[in-house]
């Protein structure tokens, strides 16, 4: 037999936070797991602004070294420069994303049942029969693997997802780390028609270092230059620069025969912020439970993966992700006048109270229901939707999917 041929129970494609956390969860079982990571170093390149809600520490045991800063205020800046500052009990973390990715890798790299293939590219897979079993034969840039279950954690341009005809819509992101005179206690979000699908951001990393970036569907370099000019950035203070991709839209179909999707490949990302860590960690716990069920029952069909993985994901994070997408659709249509009206509504004492009590970066449903009890909010939304009927179309698509 070929010396580069190996058998595993589970093969994970992608060694970032999604794949590494899932391998960590599976390291506690007797399943053998292969992780294929195309980059030569775990966590690199950095592709994250790094704002995560404090729920992170309730899902995982969070090392102190991963937390760089906390922010107390979100500053939302409208296209013409008007802004509103919002504070809540959330006080999210600013994290070292590279360190977070590496944390789970370090936890499992010496486990007997976990094996990493770093600097190795996933190329393809095909279904094969071995006796009465349906297995997967996986080709990488260096070897052939055989597995019973494949997990696609390979990012927004997932090759695993594409094998099933799934292609994510993409936002292009650009970010620099720089020193500056911005407020270290607030994260700022800048909205502009030129990058209407997203926003520009200033995220305080701590120690007078700031992450300044922007995402849009096109003209990313030109838009970033406009943003830098708006902020009067001195590019001589730039420490380094990153680029990346953000999946945009609804959560994809997750379950297939012998295959499931997790993280960015599944579009488990909040359309409002581009963040997905809380969502994918939640999904990874469902995935780990599903995988163990598959091996317990000896079946890896689309039906069982849908039952124990896709359905729990739809119940726990799917509806929330749809709310994020609807909010994003509304934000894209706001004019400067709309922003001014919205700011006036949000500045009322009752709105500030609701934000402080019910504000949640990840799970918005409870806050939105409270918000819709306000007649001014309802009136604002009705007028906006009548002038932008495509919002209603997107809403109906969201309900159907």
Beta strands, then each sheet from edge to edge (+ up, - down):
strand 1: 5-13
strand 2: 33-37
strand 3: 51-52
strand 4: 67-70
strand 5: 73-77
strand 6: 83-87
strand 7: 93-95
strand 8: 114-118
strand 9: 122-130
strand 10: 133-140
strand 11: 144-152
strand 12: 169-179
strand 13: 186-190
strand 14: 200-206
strand 15: 209-216
strand 16: 238-248
strand 17: 255-256
strand 18: 259-261
sheet 1: 8+ 2+ 1+ 11+ 10- 9+
sheet 2: 8+ 2+ 1+ 11+ 18+ 17-
sheet 3: 3+ 7- 4+
sheet 4: 6+ 5- 13- 14+ 15- 12+ 16-
end
